[in-house]
């Protein structure tokens, strides 16, 4: 019997397939924060300036977080009962 797993406050990251588009993220994934899901995109960057924590040439990850889109509801087909009021006779 499969055990239920609580995905709350978890993260999953995977290496992305960039295909022929070099602008696509190097890594992607999903974050669940307090029950809300977010998509994440991460790029490998190289430091161009010295900072407190990085030297020129050091590699680091930068990224974006976006709310995961909910599936769009399809409009429901009208039934005969819905159409009764539209019939003029």
N, C-alpha and C positions, 0 to 999 in steps of 0.2 A: 504494500500500500504506500502510495506516494505521500511524503510529508509536505504540508503546506509551508511555504517560505514567505516571510514578511519582507517585501521589497522596500518598505519605508526607510528613508534615509540611506539609500545605497547608491552606488555609481557603477557603471559598466562602460569601459572604454575599449575600442577596437581600432586597428589600423585600417585606414580608409583606402579604397581603390581610387587613385587620382585619375586613372584613365589617361586621356589626352589633354586634360585641363590642369595646368600647374597651379591654378588658383584654388582648387578644391582643398579642403582641410587634409592634413596628414593623418589625423586621428579624429574619431567621432565617438559618440556614445549617448547614453541616457543617464540623467541624474534624477533620483526621486528625493525630494526634500519636503518632509512633513506631509507626505501623501500626494504632492503635486509633481508631475513629471515634466522634465525639461530636456531638450536636445542640446548637446554640446558639440562644438567644433573646435579642434585644436590644430595650430600650426607650429612647426618647429622654426624658430627664429634664431638669428645670430645677433648678439649685441654689437651695436655700432659705436657706442660710447662707454666709457668707464662709469660705473655707478658704485654705490656702497657695496652691493652684492655681486655685481657682474663686471668682468673685464672685457675689453674689445675682443670679439671672436667667440666668447662663451655662448653656448647654445642654451635656449630656454623655450618653454611652451607659452604661447599666448592663445587666447580663445574667446569664444562667444557662447552665451547661454540664451536659449529662446524657449518660451513655453511650447510644449508639445501640442500640436494641433489636435483638437478633438475631431472625430469623424463628422463630416457635415451631414445633417439630416436631409434625407431625400424627401421631396414633397410627396405627400400621400395622394393616391388617386382618389378622385371624387366617387362617391357611391351614388346610387339612385336616390337615396334619401336626401343627400346633399343637393341634388339637382331639382327636387320637387318644388322648392320655393322659387326657382328660376323659370318654371314653365308658366306661361301667361294664361293658360286655359285650364 
